[in-house]
Amino acid sequence: MALLLGIDSGLTVTKAVVFEEDGTPVAVARRRVPQSFPRPRHVERDMGALWEATAEAIREAISASGRSSAEIKGVAATAHGDGLYLLDRRGDPLGAGILSLDSRAAYIVEEWDAEGISGKAIELTGQPAHASAPSAVLTYIKRHDPERYRNIGHILSCKDWLRYRLTGEIGTDLTEASTSFTNVRTQEYDDAALEIFGLAELRPALIPVARPDEIVGVVTRAAVEATGLAEGTPVAAGLHDVTASALGIGGHVPGALAVVAGTYSINEVVTEKPLPDPRWFCRNGIRKGWWNSMAISPASTANYDWFLDNFCRDLKERAVREGTDIHALMRPEIDAAMEQPSDIIFHPFLFGSPFGSQASAGFFGVHGWHGRGDLLKAVLEGIVFNHKLHIDDLRSAVAIERLRITGGVSRNPVLAQMFADATGLPVDVSSADEAAAWGTALTAGAAIGVFGTPVEGAQLTTRVLRSHVPDKDGGKALADRYDLYRQIATSMIPQWQAIERLAKRSREGA
């Protein structure tokens, strides 16, 4: 049985997973990749350090598998989408990689909204303008770092950088190509897309596009020395991590709504016709003739992690001492809170929101008698409500009967049931471990002939771990709270803007 290697590089952790061809993880290795914040709204990482951390993870995963690297028959990477990883004309990194949490270009998007450029972009490309889009970040660089802009040779995404280091070949895939500069109808690059943003001179920097399941190169001698992989191992093009996660849980098929509760709130449905709409991104699916409508915002379980890091350090330390799971230690507090009426509203906007780039997180309705469990319950509800907003948008255009969910905290039955109650839809929790890594491994498997297509591979290897049916009483209570959640968010927009202005004055006076 062949082994497949899936590389999944997120916003804080890069990992390598060795899989059996039936989807069983054999070994997983992770490395944290530090972020840097050189200025407010700038979120970056060192590209060389990212490759070194990924190579270390690959080497460790191979060692931990107890198998020979020669048994790995195919490799593919996925990584966070949007942001920017630039190379100069020699193929060397051109500055730090820019992450999708970066919002330096938010003011540019506001200008585009006011000037009608955003509307033109949606019509042509299917992409609403947003701060971390390549179009916006490149415009920022053009304005503020013209020397760097003049030296741009190749415009890559994160996973394209890793593929380049594995193979020496520069290119991207169908899903990643559609982040800014493709025509939503032809699914190919369109010069008019560059012209909309005033970036026409960058046409030579757009890189070749392959299907996700095409072999685009082989592991080079230099990559062998860094990773321990066997020289000549085929490498597939891979795909955007949003699409990879949906594929990995068996949800990248027309009509299915896949939910990824991770750093981002990701809610996506595949269609067989383009559906451009300002409420979501309409991007290429894994093959021509499929489109992936993705309603997303950086407002999901990163809020849960933030809460645990800042308010549950005692339990985190105890979990380390006892070799147990912090989520299990938190369960009694959450269960106690679940038995009480809900009277706290939380907006999970620590890193961004669907209500504008200036929105921030906050609790409403907190009193002295509330405890940590009450606050955490509100955090979980806020996460679900943010997903519900996106899911309701997609359901206005596409008939949906069930949700399929993944993401670390989705394995928590409390959260999965909240999703069912809030949306009124049955929720299936996928059996897939390391969904994004498995999704990209499926493209490698199809590329070398293990599967007919990546979708066929997903159907053969994933199953429903458990299902949650909506509870009418729970749904009614959540519906009332969701309405209040939205009302407060809408009324807070001018206040959030005022807070941002105050913060800007404070920074300028510091």
Residue pairs with C-beta under 8 A, 6 or more apart in sequence:
1 20
1 21
1 22
2 21
2 71
2 72
2 73
2 74
2 445
2 448
2 450
3 18
3 19
3 20
3 21
3 26
3 65
3 67
3 71
3 72
3 73
4 18
4 19
4 20
4 21
4 72
4 73
4 74
4 75
4 441
4 442
4 444
4 445
4 450
5 16
5 17
5 18
5 19
5 58
5 61
5 72
5 74
5 75
5 76
5 229
5 441
5 444
6 16
6 17
6 19
6 76
6 77
6 78
6 434
6 436
6 437
6 438
6 439
6 440
6 441
6 444
7 14
7 15
7 16
7 17
7 54
7 57
7 58
7 75
7 76
7 77
7 78
7 79
7 159
7 162
7 238
7 437
7 440
8 14
8 15
8 17
8 77
8 78
8 79
8 241
8 244
8 434
8 436
8 437
8 440
9 15
9 33
9 50
9 54
9 77
9 78
9 79
9 80
9 158
9 159
9 162
10 79
10 80
10 241
10 262
10 263
10 436
11 35
11 80
11 99
11 100
11 101
11 263
12 32
12 33
12 35
12 263
13 30
13 31
13 32
13 33
14 30
14 31
14 33
14 50
14 53
14 54
14 57
14 79
15 28
15 29
15 30
15 31
15 57
15 434
15 437
16 28
16 29
16 54
16 57
16 58
16 60
16 61
16 437
17 25
17 27
17 28
17 61
17 434
17 437
17 438
17 441
18 25
18 26
18 27
18 28
18 61
18 62
18 64
18 65
18 67
18 72
19 25
19 26
19 437
19 438
19 441
20 26
21 445
21 450
22 460
22 461
23 432
23 438
23 461
23 462
25 433
25 434
25 438
26 65
26 67
27 61
27 62
27 63
27 64
27 65
27 66
28 61
28 64
28 434
29 56
29 57
29 58
29 59
29 60
29 61
29 64
30 57
31 53
31 54
31 56
31 57
32 53
33 45
33 49
33 50
33 53
34 45
34 46
34 49
35 43
35 44
35 45
35 99
35 101
36 42
36 43
36 44
36 45
36 46
36 96
37 43
37 44
38 44
39 104
40 507
41 102
41 103
41 104
41 106
42 98
42 102
42 104
43 98
43 99
43 101
43 102
43 103
44 96
44 97
44 98
44 99
44 102
45 96
45 97
45 99
46 96
46 97
47 85
47 93
47 96
47 97
47 161
48 93
50 97
50 158
50 161
50 162
51 161
51 162
51 165
51 226
52 226
54 162
54 165
55 165
55 223
55 226
55 227
58 227
58 228
58 229
59 226
59 227
59 228
62 69
62 72
62 227
62 228
62 229
63 228
68 230
69 228
69 229
69 230
69 233
70 230
72 229
72 230
72 233
73 233
73 234
73 448
73 450
74 233
74 234
74 235
74 236
74 441
74 444
74 445
74 447
74 448
74 450
75 166
75 219
75 229
75 233
75 234
75 235
75 236
75 444
76 212
76 235
76 236
76 237
76 238
76 239
76 440
76 441
76 443
76 444
76 447
77 159
77 162
77 163
77 166
77 238
77 440
78 159
78 238
78 239
78 240
78 241
78 244
78 436
78 437
78 439
78 440
79 157
79 158
79 159
79 162
79 241
80 99
80 100
80 158
80 241
81 100
81 157
81 158
81 176
81 179
81 240
81 241
81 242
82 100
82 130
82 132
82 133
82 134
82 157
82 179
83 97
83 98
83 99
83 100
83 102
83 132
83 134
83 137
83 157
83 158
84 97
84 98
84 134
84 137
84 138
84 155
84 156
85 93
85 97
85 98
85 156
85 157
85 158
85 160
85 161
86 93
86 94
86 95
86 148
86 152
86 153
86 154
86 155
86 156
87 93
87 94
87 152
87 153
87 154
87 156
87 164
87 170
88 94
88 151
88 152
88 153
89 151
89 153
89 154
90 153
91 153
91 154
91 164
91 170
94 148
94 151
94 152
94 153
95 148
97 158
97 161
98 132
98 137
99 132
100 132
100 264
100 298
101 132
101 263
101 298
101 351
101 352
102 131
102 132
102 137
103 131
103 132
103 352
103 357
104 131
104 137
104 140
105 131
105 132
105 133
105 136
105 137
105 139
105 140
106 131
106 357
106 358
108 131
108 136
108 139
108 140
108 143
109 118
109 129
109 130
109 131
109 136
109 357
110 357
111 117
112 118
112 121
112 129
112 136
112 197
113 129
117 129
117 196
117 197
118 128
118 129
118 278
119 278
120 196
121 127
121 128
121 129
121 135
121 193
121 196
121 197
122 128
122 276
122 277
122 278
123 276
124 183
124 184
124 190
124 192
124 193
124 196
125 178
125 180
125 181
125 182
125 183
125 184
125 190
125 193
125 196
125 276
126 178
126 184
126 274
126 275
126 276
126 281
126 282
126 283
126 291
127 133
127 135
127 178
127 179
127 180
127 184
127 281
127 282
127 283
128 278
128 279
128 280
128 281
129 135
129 136
130 136
131 137
131 357
133 179
133 180
134 155
134 179
134 180
134 181
135 180
135 181
135 197
135 199
138 149
138 152
138 155
138 197
138 199
138 202
139 197
139 198
139 199
141 148
141 149
142 149
142 198
142 199
152 202
152 205
153 205
154 170
154 205
154 207
155 202
155 205
155 206
155 207
156 164
156 170
156 172
156 207
157 172
157 176
157 179
157 240
159 176
159 238
159 239
159 240
159 241
159 440
160 170
160 171
160 172
160 176
160 207
163 169
163 171
163 216
163 217
163 235
163 237
163 238
164 170
165 223
165 226
166 217
166 219
166 220
166 223
166 227
166 229
166 235
167 216
167 217
167 218
167 219
167 220
167 223
167 235
168 217
168 220
168 222
169 216
169 217
170 207
170 208
171 207
171 208
171 209
171 210
171 216
171 237
172 207
172 208
172 209
172 210
172 237
173 209
173 210
173 211
173 212
173 214
173 237
173 238
173 239
173 240
174 187
174 209
174 210
174 211
174 212
174 239
174 284
174 285
174 286
174 287
174 288
175 212
175 239
175 240
175 243
175 283
175 284
175 285
175 286
175 292
176 239
176 240
177 189
177 209
177 284
178 184
178 187
178 283
178 284
179 240
179 283
180 193
180 197
181 189
181 190
181 193
181 194
181 206
182 188
182 189
182 190
182 193
182 284
183 189
183 190
183 192
183 193
184 274
184 276
184 282
184 291
185 274
187 284
187 288
187 291
188 209
189 203
189 206
189 209
191 200
191 203
194 200
194 202
194 203
210 216
210 237
211 237
211 286
211 287
212 236
212 237
212 238
212 239
212 243
212 286
212 440
212 443
212 454
213 236
213 237
213 286
213 443
213 444
213 446
213 447
213 453
213 454
214 236
214 237
214 447
215 234
215 235
215 236
215 447
215 448
216 235
216 236
216 237
217 235
218 231
218 232
218 233
218 234
218 235
219 227
219 229
219 230
219 231
219 232
219 233
219 235
220 231
221 231
223 229
224 230
224 231
234 444
234 447
234 448
235 444
236 440
236 443
236 444
236 446
236 447
236 448
237 443
238 244
238 440
238 443
238 444
239 247
239 286
239 439
239 440
239 443
240 283
241 436
242 260
242 264
242 266
242 268
242 292
242 294
242 296
243 252
243 268
243 283
243 285
243 286
243 292
243 439
244 435
244 436
244 437
244 439
244 440
245 258
245 260
245 262
245 266
245 406
245 435
245 436
245 439
246 252
246 256
246 258
246 260
246 268
246 270
246 292
246 439
247 286
247 439
247 442
247 443
247 454
247 455
247 458
248 406
248 430
248 432
248 434
248 435
248 436
248 437
248 438
248 439
248 440
248 442
248 458
248 462
249 258
249 404
249 405
249 406
249 430
249 432
249 435
249 439
249 458
249 462
250 256
250 404
250 430
250 432
250 458
250 459
250 462
251 257
251 258
251 268
251 404
251 430
252 258
252 270
252 285
252 286
252 292
252 439
252 454
252 455
252 458
253 270
253 455
254 270
254 271
254 272
254 290
255 269
255 270
255 398
255 399
255 400
255 401
256 269
256 270
256 402
256 404
257 267
257 268
257 269
257 391
257 394
257 395
257 398
257 400
257 402
257 403
257 404
257 425
258 266
258 267
258 268
258 269
258 403
258 404
258 405
258 406
259 266
259 267
259 268
259 387
259 391
259 403
259 404
259 405
259 406
259 407
259 410
259 419
260 266
260 267
260 268
260 300
260 405
260 406
260 407
260 435
261 300
261 301
261 383
261 387
261 405
261 406
261 407
261 408
261 409
261 410
261 415
262 300
262 301
262 302
262 407
262 408
263 298
263 300
263 301
263 302
263 351
264 296
264 297
264 298
264 299
264 300
264 302
265 296
265 297
265 298
265 299
265 300
265 383
265 386
265 387
265 390
266 294
266 296
266 300
267 294
267 295
267 296
267 387
267 390
267 391
267 394
268 292
268 293
268 294
268 295
268 296
268 394
269 292
269 293
269 394
269 398
269 400
270 285
270 290
270 291
270 292
270 293
271 290
271 291
271 293
271 398
272 289
272 290
272 291
273 291
274 282
274 291
275 282
275 291
275 293
275 397
275 398
276 282
277 293
277 393
277 397
279 295
279 390
279 393
280 293
280 294
280 295
280 296
280 390
280 393
280 394
281 293
281 294
281 295
281 296
282 291
282 292
282 293
282 294
283 291
283 292
283 293
283 294
284 290
284 291
284 292
285 291
285 292
286 443
286 454
286 455
287 453
293 394
293 397
293 398
295 390
295 391
295 393
295 394
296 390
297 352
297 353
297 354
297 386
297 390
298 351
298 352
299 348
299 349
299 350
299 351
299 352
299 353
299 354
299 383
299 386
300 348
300 383
300 386
300 387
300 407
301 383
301 407
301 408
301 409
302 350
302 351
303 346
303 348
303 350
303 361
303 379
303 382
303 383
304 376
304 379
304 380
304 383
304 409
306 350
307 375
307 376
307 379
308 315
308 316
308 326
308 330
309 316
311 372
311 375
312 326
312 330
312 372
315 326
315 329
315 330
316 326
318 324
318 329
319 325
319 326
319 329
327 409
327 412
330 373
330 376
332 373
333 371
333 372
333 373
333 376
334 373
334 376
334 377
334 380
334 414
336 373
337 371
337 373
337 374
337 376
337 377
338 377
338 414
340 374
342 377
342 378
342 381
342 477
342 481
343 365
343 367
344 363
344 364
344 365
344 366
344 370
344 374
344 375
344 377
344 378
345 363
345 364
345 365
345 378
345 381
345 382
345 481
345 484
345 485
345 488
346 361
346 362
346 363
346 364
346 375
346 378
346 379
346 381
346 382
347 353
347 359
347 360
347 361
347 362
347 364
347 382
347 485
347 488
347 489
347 492
348 361
348 379
348 382
348 383
348 386
349 355
349 359
349 360
349 361
349 362
350 360
350 361
352 359
353 359
353 386
353 489
354 386
354 389
354 390
355 489
355 490
355 492
355 493
355 496
356 493
356 496
356 497
358 496
358 497
358 499
358 500
359 489
359 492
359 493
359 496
360 496
360 499
360 500
362 492
363 375
363 378
364 488
366 375
380 414
380 415
380 418
381 418
381 478
381 481
382 485
383 415
384 415
384 418
384 419
384 422
384 478
385 422
385 481
385 482
385 485
385 486
387 419
387 422
388 422
388 423
388 482
389 486
391 400
391 403
391 423
392 423
394 400
400 425
401 425
401 426
402 425
402 426
402 427
402 428
403 419
403 420
403 423
403 425
403 426
403 427
403 428
404 427
404 428
404 430
404 464
405 416
405 419
405 427
405 428
405 429
405 430
406 429
406 430
406 432
406 435
409 415
410 416
410 429
411 429
413 466
413 468
416 427
416 429
416 466
416 468
417 427
417 468
417 471
417 474
418 478
419 427
419 468
420 426
420 427
420 468
420 469
420 470
420 471
421 470
421 471
421 474
421 475
421 478
422 475
422 478
422 479
422 482
423 470
424 470
424 475
425 470
426 467
426 468
426 469
426 470
427 467
427 468
428 464
428 465
428 466
428 467
429 464
429 465
429 466
429 467
429 468
430 462
430 463
430 464
430 465
431 462
431 463
431 464
431 465
432 438
432 461
432 462
438 461
439 454
439 458
442 451
442 454
442 457
442 458
442 461
443 454
445 451
445 454
445 457
446 452
446 453
446 454
446 456
446 457
450 457
451 457
451 460
